[in-house]
Amino acid sequence: MFERLRGGQQSVIGRMEALEHRVAHLESLVEGIQDSIHRESRRRDDQADRLERRTEPRELAKQLSEDARRRGL
């Protein structure tokens, strides 16, 4: 009977270790996803900032003027 209990405990310990390993793996995946989302968010923010700068009235007027000069208008 005691052997059966020890075997059961080993089985529980093995399952717990497997679960701990799986949780650690899942935590690693979640951290990777969070990093990826953060990088993409930063990239889009930078892209929006560049677009906003290019379409400011002063910058837009400057670019139109330069384009007109290049075309000889």
PDB file of N, CA, C and O in Angstrom:
ATOM      1  N   MET A   1       0.821  -1.180   0.000  1.00  0.00           N
ATOM      2  CA  MET A   1       0.000   0.000   0.000  1.00  0.00           C
ATOM      3  C   MET A   1       0.877   1.260   0.000  1.00  0.00           C
ATOM      4  O   MET A   1       0.600   2.205  -0.740  1.00  0.00           O
ATOM      5  N   PHE A   2       1.943   1.279   0.833  1.00  0.00           N
ATOM      6  CA  PHE A   2       2.813   2.453   0.901  1.00  0.00           C
ATOM      7  C   PHE A   2       3.549   2.662  -0.427  1.00  0.00           C
ATOM      8  O   PHE A   2       3.799   3.797  -0.834  1.00  0.00           O
ATOM      9  N   GLU A   3       3.890   1.567  -1.092  1.00  0.00           N
ATOM     10  CA  GLU A   3       4.532   1.686  -2.394  1.00  0.00           C
ATOM     11  C   GLU A   3       3.604   2.365  -3.382  1.00  0.00           C
ATOM     12  O   GLU A   3       4.039   3.172  -4.204  1.00  0.00           O
ATOM     13  N   ARG A   4       2.347   2.040  -3.300  1.00  0.00           N
ATOM     14  CA  ARG A   4       1.353   2.630  -4.184  1.00  0.00           C
ATOM     15  C   ARG A   4       1.245   4.135  -3.919  1.00  0.00           C
ATOM     16  O   ARG A   4       1.116   4.920  -4.858  1.00  0.00           O
ATOM     17  N   LEU A   5       1.296   4.536  -2.655  1.00  0.00           N
ATOM     18  CA  LEU A   5       1.239   5.955  -2.314  1.00  0.00           C
ATOM     19  C   LEU A   5       2.470   6.673  -2.835  1.00  0.00           C
ATOM     20  O   LEU A   5       2.370   7.760  -3.405  1.00  0.00           O
ATOM     21  N   ARG A   6       3.639   6.062  -2.637  1.00  0.00           N
ATOM     22  CA  ARG A   6       4.868   6.688  -3.128  1.00  0.00           C
ATOM     23  C   ARG A   6       4.830   6.837  -4.643  1.00  0.00           C
ATOM     24  O   ARG A   6       5.257   7.866  -5.167  1.00  0.00           O
ATOM     25  N   GLY A   7       4.341   5.858  -5.340  1.00  0.00           N
ATOM     26  CA  GLY A   7       4.206   5.929  -6.797  1.00  0.00           C
ATOM     27  C   GLY A   7       3.234   7.020  -7.186  1.00  0.00           C
ATOM     28  O   GLY A   7       3.448   7.733  -8.166  1.00  0.00           O
ATOM     29  N   GLY A   8       2.159   7.151  -6.414  1.00  0.00           N
ATOM     30  CA  GLY A   8       1.183   8.210  -6.673  1.00  0.00           C
ATOM     31  C   GLY A   8       1.783   9.580  -6.436  1.00  0.00           C
ATOM     32  O   GLY A   8       1.518  10.517  -7.189  1.00  0.00           O
ATOM     33  N   GLN A   9       2.597   9.702  -5.382  1.00  0.00           N
ATOM     34  CA  GLN A   9       3.250  10.976  -5.102  1.00  0.00           C
ATOM     35  C   GLN A   9       4.227  11.337  -6.222  1.00  0.00           C
ATOM     36  O   GLN A   9       4.313  12.491  -6.641  1.00  0.00           O
ATOM     37  N   GLN A  10       4.955  10.335  -6.693  1.00  0.00           N
ATOM     38  CA  GLN A  10       5.888  10.573  -7.792  1.00  0.00           C
ATOM     39  C   GLN A  10       5.126  11.025  -9.039  1.00  0.00           C
ATOM     40  O   GLN A  10       5.577  11.903  -9.774  1.00  0.00           O
ATOM     41  N   SER A  11       3.975  10.415  -9.259  1.00  0.00           N
ATOM     42  CA  SER A  11       3.156  10.794 -10.400  1.00  0.00           C
ATOM     43  C   SER A  11       2.684  12.242 -10.264  1.00  0.00           C
ATOM     44  O   SER A  11       2.702  13.000 -11.234  1.00  0.00           O
ATOM     45  N   VAL A  12       2.262  12.622  -9.054  1.00  0.00           N
ATOM     46  CA  VAL A  12       1.812  13.995  -8.809  1.00  0.00           C
ATOM     47  C   VAL A  12       2.977  14.961  -8.975  1.00  0.00           C
ATOM     48  O   VAL A  12       2.829  16.018  -9.589  1.00  0.00           O
ATOM     49  N   ILE A  13       4.129  14.603  -8.432  1.00  0.00           N
ATOM     50  CA  ILE A  13       5.312  15.458  -8.546  1.00  0.00           C
ATOM     51  C   ILE A  13       5.693  15.616 -10.022  1.00  0.00           C
ATOM     52  O   ILE A  13       6.011  16.718 -10.469  1.00  0.00           O
ATOM     53  N   GLY A  14       5.659  14.541 -10.757  1.00  0.00           N
ATOM     54  CA  GLY A  14       5.986  14.597 -12.186  1.00  0.00           C
ATOM     55  C   GLY A  14       5.008  15.487 -12.941  1.00  0.00           C
ATOM     56  O   GLY A  14       5.408  16.275 -13.798  1.00  0.00           O
ATOM     57  N   ARG A  15       3.742  15.357 -12.622  1.00  0.00           N
ATOM     58  CA  ARG A  15       2.737  16.193 -13.285  1.00  0.00           C
ATOM     59  C   ARG A  15       2.920  17.663 -12.912  1.00  0.00           C
ATOM     60  O   ARG A  15       2.758  18.547 -13.753  1.00  0.00           O
ATOM     61  N   MET A  16       3.256  17.917 -11.650  1.00  0.00           N
ATOM     62  CA  MET A  16       3.483  19.308 -11.217  1.00  0.00           C
ATOM     63  C   MET A  16       4.696  19.897 -11.932  1.00  0.00           C
ATOM     64  O   MET A  16       4.670  21.051 -12.361  1.00  0.00           O
ATOM     65  N   GLU A  17       5.744  19.113 -12.057  1.00  0.00           N
ATOM     66  CA  GLU A  17       6.939  19.592 -12.759  1.00  0.00           C
ATOM     67  C   GLU A  17       6.623  19.873 -14.220  1.00  0.00           C
ATOM     68  O   GLU A  17       7.092  20.861 -14.786  1.00  0.00           O
ATOM     69  N   ALA A  18       5.832  19.006 -14.823  1.00  0.00           N
ATOM     70  CA  ALA A  18       5.440  19.218 -16.220  1.00  0.00           C
ATOM     71  C   ALA A  18       4.609  20.494 -16.344  1.00  0.00           C
ATOM     72  O   ALA A  18       4.786  21.260 -17.291  1.00  0.00           O
ATOM     73  N   LEU A  19       3.714  20.723 -15.401  1.00  0.00           N
ATOM     74  CA  LEU A  19       2.899  21.936 -15.412  1.00  0.00           C
ATOM     75  C   LEU A  19       3.761  23.192 -15.209  1.00  0.00           C
ATOM     76  O   LEU A  19       3.557  24.207 -15.876  1.00  0.00           O
ATOM     77  N   GLU A  20       4.714  23.110 -14.290  1.00  0.00           N
ATOM     78  CA  GLU A  20       5.613  24.241 -14.060  1.00  0.00           C
ATOM     79  C   GLU A  20       6.403  24.560 -15.330  1.00  0.00           C
ATOM     80  O   GLU A  20       6.591  25.727 -15.675  1.00  0.00           O
ATOM     81  N   HIS A  21       6.859  23.527 -16.016  1.00  0.00           N
ATOM     82  CA  HIS A  21       7.597  23.718 -17.260  1.00  0.00           C
ATOM     83  C   HIS A  21       6.690  24.371 -18.305  1.00  0.00           C
ATOM     84  O   HIS A  21       7.108  25.292 -19.007  1.00  0.00           O
ATOM     85  N   ARG A  22       5.468  23.898 -18.402  1.00  0.00           N
ATOM     86  CA  ARG A  22       4.518  24.444 -19.380  1.00  0.00           C
ATOM     87  C   ARG A  22       4.184  25.909 -19.065  1.00  0.00           C
ATOM     88  O   ARG A  22       4.111  26.738 -19.971  1.00  0.00           O
ATOM     89  N   VAL A  23       3.984  26.220 -17.792  1.00  0.00           N
ATOM     90  CA  VAL A  23       3.691  27.604 -17.396  1.00  0.00           C
ATOM     91  C   VAL A  23       4.870  28.505 -17.729  1.00  0.00           C
ATOM     92  O   VAL A  23       4.677  29.619 -18.218  1.00  0.00           O
ATOM     93  N   ALA A  24       6.084  28.041 -17.473  1.00  0.00           N
ATOM     94  CA  ALA A  24       7.277  28.833 -17.800  1.00  0.00           C
ATOM     95  C   ALA A  24       7.343  29.080 -19.308  1.00  0.00           C
ATOM     96  O   ALA A  24       7.680  30.180 -19.745  1.00  0.00           O
ATOM     97  N   HIS A  25       7.027  28.073 -20.085  1.00  0.00           N
ATOM     98  CA  HIS A  25       7.018  28.215 -21.540  1.00  0.00           C
ATOM     99  C   HIS A  25       5.956  29.229 -21.972  1.00  0.00           C
ATOM    100  O   HIS A  25       6.222  30.084 -22.816  1.00  0.00           O
ATOM    101  N   LEU A  26       4.768  29.136 -21.402  1.00  0.00           N
ATOM    102  CA  LEU A  26       3.689  30.068 -21.740  1.00  0.00           C
ATOM    103  C   LEU A  26       4.046  31.494 -21.336  1.00  0.00           C
ATOM    104  O   LEU A  26       3.747  32.438 -22.068  1.00  0.00           O
ATOM    105  N   GLU A  27       4.680  31.660 -20.181  1.00  0.00           N
ATOM    106  CA  GLU A  27       5.117  32.997 -19.758  1.00  0.00           C
ATOM    107  C   GLU A  27       6.108  33.576 -20.767  1.00  0.00           C
ATOM    108  O   GLU A  27       6.056  34.761 -21.094  1.00  0.00           O
ATOM    109  N   SER A  28       6.996  32.738 -21.246  1.00  0.00           N
ATOM    110  CA  SER A  28       7.969  33.175 -22.246  1.00  0.00           C
ATOM    111  C   SER A  28       7.264  33.608 -23.528  1.00  0.00           C
ATOM    112  O   SER A  28       7.630  34.621 -24.123  1.00  0.00           O
ATOM    113  N   LEU A  29       6.267  32.858 -23.955  1.00  0.00           N
ATOM    114  CA  LEU A  29       5.510  33.216 -25.149  1.00  0.00           C
ATOM    115  C   LEU A  29       4.777  34.542 -24.960  1.00  0.00           C
ATOM    116  O   LEU A  29       4.778  35.385 -25.858  1.00  0.00           O
ATOM    117  N   VAL A  30       4.159  34.727 -23.810  1.00  0.00           N
ATOM    118  CA  VAL A  30       3.433  35.969 -23.531  1.00  0.00           C
ATOM    119  C   VAL A  30       4.394  37.158 -23.542  1.00  0.00           C
ATOM    120  O   VAL A  30       4.066  38.207 -24.097  1.00  0.00           O
ATOM    121  N   GLU A  31       5.560  37.013 -22.945  1.00  0.00           N
ATOM    122  CA  GLU A  31       6.549  38.093 -22.949  1.00  0.00           C
ATOM    123  C   GLU A  31       6.979  38.430 -24.370  1.00  0.00           C
ATOM    124  O   GLU A  31       7.153  39.601 -24.709  1.00  0.00           O
ATOM    125  N   GLY A  32       7.148  37.413 -25.192  1.00  0.00           N
ATOM    126  CA  GLY A  32       7.501  37.640 -26.589  1.00  0.00           C
ATOM    127  C   GLY A  32       6.410  38.401 -27.330  1.00  0.00           C
ATOM    128  O   GLY A  32       6.698  39.305 -28.114  1.00  0.00           O
ATOM    129  N   ILE A  33       5.172  38.035 -27.081  1.00  0.00           N
ATOM    130  CA  ILE A  33       4.048  38.726 -27.710  1.00  0.00           C
ATOM    131  C   ILE A  33       3.983  40.174 -27.236  1.00  0.00           C
ATOM    132  O   ILE A  33       3.756  41.082 -28.036  1.00  0.00           O
ATOM    133  N   GLN A  34       4.180  40.391 -25.950  1.00  0.00           N
ATOM    134  CA  GLN A  34       4.168  41.755 -25.420  1.00  0.00           C
ATOM    135  C   GLN A  34       5.267  42.602 -26.061  1.00  0.00           C
ATOM    136  O   GLN A  34       5.028  43.754 -26.423  1.00  0.00           O
ATOM    137  N   ASP A  35       6.459  42.042 -26.203  1.00  0.00           N
ATOM    138  CA  ASP A  35       7.566  42.763 -26.834  1.00  0.00           C
ATOM    139  C   ASP A  35       7.229  43.104 -28.283  1.00  0.00           C
ATOM    140  O   ASP A  35       7.486  44.213 -28.749  1.00  0.00           O
ATOM    141  N   SER A  36       6.653  42.140 -28.979  1.00  0.00           N
ATOM    142  CA  SER A  36       6.291  42.348 -30.376  1.00  0.00           C
ATOM    143  C   SER A  36       5.239  43.451 -30.513  1.00  0.00           C
ATOM    144  O   SER A  36       5.341  44.305 -31.393  1.00  0.00           O
ATOM    145  N   ILE A  37       4.246  43.431 -29.656  1.00  0.00           N
ATOM    146  CA  ILE A  37       3.201  44.454 -29.676  1.00  0.00           C
ATOM    147  C   ILE A  37       3.802  45.824 -29.371  1.00  0.00           C
ATOM    148  O   ILE A  37       3.440  46.818 -30.001  1.00  0.00           O
ATOM    149  N   HIS A  38       4.707  45.875 -28.419  1.00  0.00           N
ATOM    150  CA  HIS A  38       5.343  47.147 -28.066  1.00  0.00           C
ATOM    151  C   HIS A  38       6.149  47.694 -29.246  1.00  0.00           C
ATOM    152  O   HIS A  38       6.063  48.881 -29.561  1.00  0.00           O
ATOM    153  N   ARG A  39       6.929  46.833 -29.896  1.00  0.00           N
ATOM    154  CA  ARG A  39       7.721  47.278 -31.050  1.00  0.00           C
ATOM    155  C   ARG A  39       6.821  47.785 -32.177  1.00  0.00           C
ATOM    156  O   ARG A  39       7.103  48.818 -32.785  1.00  0.00           O
ATOM    157  N   GLU A  40       5.745  47.059 -32.451  1.00  0.00           N
ATOM    158  CA  GLU A  40       4.823  47.466 -33.509  1.00  0.00           C
ATOM    159  C   GLU A  40       4.133  48.780 -33.159  1.00  0.00           C
ATOM    160  O   GLU A  40       3.932  49.631 -34.026  1.00  0.00           O
ATOM    161  N   SER A  41       3.777  48.942 -31.914  1.00  0.00           N
ATOM    162  CA  SER A  41       3.149  50.187 -31.461  1.00  0.00           C
ATOM    163  C   SER A  41       4.105  51.363 -31.641  1.00  0.00           C
ATOM    164  O   SER A  41       3.704  52.425 -32.116  1.00  0.00           O
ATOM    165  N   ARG A  42       5.360  51.174 -31.263  1.00  0.00           N
ATOM    166  CA  ARG A  42       6.368  52.233 -31.433  1.00  0.00           C
ATOM    167  C   ARG A  42       6.563  52.559 -32.916  1.00  0.00           C
ATOM    168  O   ARG A  42       6.657  53.726 -33.296  1.00  0.00           O
ATOM    169  N   ARG A  43       6.622  51.515 -33.747  1.00  0.00           N
ATOM    170  CA  ARG A  43       6.810  51.715 -35.179  1.00  0.00           C
ATOM    171  C   ARG A  43       5.659  52.535 -35.763  1.00  0.00           C
ATOM    172  O   ARG A  43       5.884  53.460 -36.544  1.00  0.00           O
ATOM    173  N   ARG A  44       4.442  52.199 -35.387  1.00  0.00           N
ATOM    174  CA  ARG A  44       3.280  52.935 -35.901  1.00  0.00           C
ATOM    175  C   ARG A  44       3.226  54.360 -35.366  1.00  0.00           C
ATOM    176  O   ARG A  44       2.840  55.281 -36.086  1.00  0.00           O
ATOM    177  N   ASP A  45       3.609  54.543 -34.115  1.00  0.00           N
ATOM    178  CA  ASP A  45       3.661  55.902 -33.557  1.00  0.00           C
ATOM    179  C   ASP A  45       4.675  56.750 -34.327  1.00  0.00           C
ATOM    180  O   ASP A  45       4.401  57.904 -34.657  1.00  0.00           O
ATOM    181  N   ASP A  46       5.847  56.172 -34.612  1.00  0.00           N
ATOM    182  CA  ASP A  46       6.871  56.895 -35.365  1.00  0.00           C
ATOM    183  C   ASP A  46       6.367  57.221 -36.773  1.00  0.00           C
ATOM    184  O   ASP A  46       6.585  58.319 -37.284  1.00  0.00           O
ATOM    185  N   GLN A  47       5.698  56.262 -37.379  1.00  0.00           N
ATOM    186  CA  GLN A  47       5.154  56.469 -38.718  1.00  0.00           C
ATOM    187  C   GLN A  47       4.109  57.591 -38.710  1.00  0.00           C
ATOM    188  O   GLN A  47       4.110  58.439 -39.603  1.00  0.00           O
ATOM    189  N   ALA A  48       3.236  57.605 -37.733  1.00  0.00           N
ATOM    190  CA  ALA A  48       2.220  58.654 -37.616  1.00  0.00           C
ATOM    191  C   ALA A  48       2.874  60.013 -37.384  1.00  0.00           C
ATOM    192  O   ALA A  48       2.429  61.018 -37.939  1.00  0.00           O
ATOM    193  N   ASP A  49       3.926  60.052 -36.569  1.00  0.00           N
ATOM    194  CA  ASP A  49       4.640  61.305 -36.319  1.00  0.00           C
ATOM    195  C   ASP A  49       5.255  61.854 -37.610  1.00  0.00           C
ATOM    196  O   ASP A  49       5.174  63.051 -37.886  1.00  0.00           O
ATOM    197  N   ARG A  50       5.873  60.962 -38.397  1.00  0.00           N
ATOM    198  CA  ARG A  50       6.469  61.404 -39.666  1.00  0.00           C
ATOM    199  C   ARG A  50       5.397  61.944 -40.612  1.00  0.00           C
ATOM    200  O   ARG A  50       5.587  62.979 -41.252  1.00  0.00           O
ATOM    201  N   LEU A  51       4.290  61.248 -40.693  1.00  0.00           N
ATOM    202  CA  LEU A  51       3.201  61.685 -41.560  1.00  0.00           C
ATOM    203  C   LEU A  51       2.637  63.031 -41.100  1.00  0.00           C
ATOM    204  O   LEU A  51       2.346  63.910 -41.911  1.00  0.00           O
ATOM    205  N   GLU A  52       2.494  63.167 -39.801  1.00  0.00           N
ATOM    206  CA  GLU A  52       1.977  64.431 -39.257  1.00  0.00           C
ATOM    207  C   GLU A  52       2.927  65.588 -39.579  1.00  0.00           C
ATOM    208  O   GLU A  52       2.480  66.675 -39.945  1.00  0.00           O
ATOM    209  N   ARG A  53       4.225  65.356 -39.446  1.00  0.00           N
ATOM    210  CA  ARG A  53       5.203  66.416 -39.756  1.00  0.00           C
ATOM    211  C   ARG A  53       5.145  66.795 -41.235  1.00  0.00           C
ATOM    212  O   ARG A  53       5.226  67.972 -41.584  1.00  0.00           O
ATOM    213  N   ARG A  54       5.005  65.789 -42.100  1.00  0.00           N
ATOM    214  CA  ARG A  54       4.983  66.049 -43.538  1.00  0.00           C
ATOM    215  C   ARG A  54       3.740  66.813 -43.976  1.00  0.00           C
ATOM    216  O   ARG A  54       3.765  67.502 -44.995  1.00  0.00           O
ATOM    217  N   THR A  55       2.663  66.700 -43.224  1.00  0.00           N
ATOM    218  CA  THR A  55       1.408  67.332 -43.631  1.00  0.00           C
ATOM    219  C   THR A  55       1.090  68.597 -42.829  1.00  0.00           C
ATOM    220  O   THR A  55      -0.014  69.132 -42.930  1.00  0.00           O
ATOM    221  N   GLU A  56       2.039  69.072 -42.043  1.00  0.00           N
ATOM    222  CA  GLU A  56       1.840  70.350 -41.365  1.00  0.00           C
ATOM    223  C   GLU A  56       1.800  71.438 -42.432  1.00  0.00           C
ATOM    224  O   GLU A  56       2.540  71.356 -43.412  1.00  0.00           O
ATOM    225  N   PRO A  57       0.957  72.453 -42.268  1.00  0.00           N
ATOM    226  CA  PRO A  57       0.818  73.491 -43.308  1.00  0.00           C
ATOM    227  C   PRO A  57       2.146  74.097 -43.752  1.00  0.00           C
ATOM    228  O   PRO A  57       2.370  74.267 -44.950  1.00  0.00           O
ATOM    229  N   ARG A  58       3.021  74.421 -42.824  1.00  0.00           N
ATOM    230  CA  ARG A  58       4.303  75.037 -43.189  1.00  0.00           C
ATOM    231  C   ARG A  58       5.153  74.081 -44.026  1.00  0.00           C
ATOM    232  O   ARG A  58       5.725  74.482 -45.039  1.00  0.00           O
ATOM    233  N   GLU A  59       5.235  72.834 -43.609  1.00  0.00           N
ATOM    234  CA  GLU A  59       6.035  71.842 -44.340  1.00  0.00           C
ATOM    235  C   GLU A  59       5.411  71.547 -45.691  1.00  0.00           C
ATOM    236  O   GLU A  59       6.124  71.399 -46.683  1.00  0.00           O
ATOM    237  N   LEU A  60       4.105  71.461 -45.743  1.00  0.00           N
ATOM    238  CA  LEU A  60       3.411  71.199 -46.994  1.00  0.00           C
ATOM    239  C   LEU A  60       3.644  72.343 -47.986  1.00  0.00           C
ATOM    240  O   LEU A  60       3.900  72.098 -49.165  1.00  0.00           O
ATOM    241  N   ALA A  61       3.556  73.589 -47.513  1.00  0.00           N
ATOM    242  CA  ALA A  61       3.804  74.745 -48.378  1.00  0.00           C
ATOM    243  C   ALA A  61       5.244  74.729 -48.890  1.00  0.00           C
ATOM    244  O   ALA A  61       5.490  75.035 -50.057  1.00  0.00           O
ATOM    245  N   LYS A  62       6.173  74.381 -48.044  1.00  0.00           N
ATOM    246  CA  LYS A  62       7.585  74.324 -48.433  1.00  0.00           C
ATOM    247  C   LYS A  62       7.786  73.274 -49.526  1.00  0.00           C
ATOM    248  O   LYS A  62       8.461  73.536 -50.521  1.00  0.00           O
ATOM    249  N   GLN A  63       7.210  72.104 -49.347  1.00  0.00           N
ATOM    250  CA  GLN A  63       7.360  71.025 -50.330  1.00  0.00           C
ATOM    251  C   GLN A  63       6.699  71.390 -51.658  1.00  0.00           C
ATOM    252  O   GLN A  63       7.246  71.101 -52.722  1.00  0.00           O
ATOM    253  N   LEU A  64       5.528  72.022 -51.601  1.00  0.00           N
ATOM    254  CA  LEU A  64       4.850  72.436 -52.830  1.00  0.00           C
ATOM    255  C   LEU A  64       5.667  73.491 -53.581  1.00  0.00           C
ATOM    256  O   LEU A  64       5.758  73.461 -54.809  1.00  0.00           O
ATOM    257  N   SER A  65       6.251  74.409 -52.841  1.00  0.00           N
ATOM    258  CA  SER A  65       7.077  75.449 -53.443  1.00  0.00           C
ATOM    259  C   SER A  65       8.306  74.841 -54.114  1.00  0.00           C
ATOM    260  O   SER A  65       8.653  75.213 -55.235  1.00  0.00           O
ATOM    261  N   GLU A  66       8.958  73.913 -53.435  1.00  0.00           N
ATOM    262  CA  GLU A  66      10.136  73.247 -54.008  1.00  0.00           C
ATOM    263  C   GLU A  66       9.753  72.457 -55.252  1.00  0.00           C
ATOM    264  O   GLU A  66      10.486  72.451 -56.241  1.00  0.00           O
ATOM    265  N   ASP A  67       8.608  71.795 -55.200  1.00  0.00           N
ATOM    266  CA  ASP A  67       8.150  71.019 -56.350  1.00  0.00           C
ATOM    267  C   ASP A  67       7.862  71.957 -57.535  1.00  0.00           C
ATOM    268  O   ASP A  67       8.206  71.641 -58.674  1.00  0.00           O
ATOM    269  N   ALA A  68       7.240  73.091 -57.269  1.00  0.00           N
ATOM    270  CA  ALA A  68       6.932  74.053 -58.338  1.00  0.00           C
ATOM    271  C   ALA A  68       8.217  74.585 -58.982  1.00  0.00           C
ATOM    272  O   ALA A  68       8.288  74.736 -60.202  1.00  0.00           O
ATOM    273  N   ARG A  69       9.222  74.866 -58.165  1.00  0.00           N
ATOM    274  CA  ARG A  69      10.504  75.329 -58.683  1.00  0.00           C
ATOM    275  C   ARG A  69      11.171  74.277 -59.559  1.00  0.00           C
ATOM    276  O   ARG A  69      11.712  74.595 -60.617  1.00  0.00           O
ATOM    277  N   ARG A  70      11.130  73.031 -59.118  1.00  0.00           N
ATOM    278  CA  ARG A  70      11.731  71.922 -59.889  1.00  0.00           C
ATOM    279  C   ARG A  70      11.041  71.768 -61.244  1.00  0.00           C
ATOM    280  O   ARG A  70      11.685  71.445 -62.242  1.00  0.00           O
ATOM    281  N   ARG A  71       9.746  71.996 -61.271  1.00  0.00           N
ATOM    282  CA  ARG A  71       8.969  71.825 -62.509  1.00  0.00           C
ATOM    283  C   ARG A  71       8.990  73.091 -63.367  1.00  0.00           C
ATOM    284  O   ARG A  71       8.505  73.092 -64.498  1.00  0.00           O
ATOM    285  N   GLY A  72       9.549  74.156 -62.824  1.00  0.00           N
ATOM    286  CA  GLY A  72       9.618  75.390 -63.582  1.00  0.00           C
ATOM    287  C   GLY A  72       8.302  76.136 -63.633  1.00  0.00           C
ATOM    288  O   GLY A  72       8.020  76.861 -64.587  1.00  0.00           O
ATOM    289  N   LEU A  73       7.510  75.953 -62.609  1.00  0.00           N
ATOM    290  CA  LEU A  73       6.210  76.646 -62.580  1.00  0.00           C
ATOM    291  C   LEU A  73       6.274  77.971 -61.886  1.00  0.00           C
ATOM    292  O   LEU A  73       5.262  78.665 -61.784  1.00  0.00           O
TER     293      LEU A  73
END
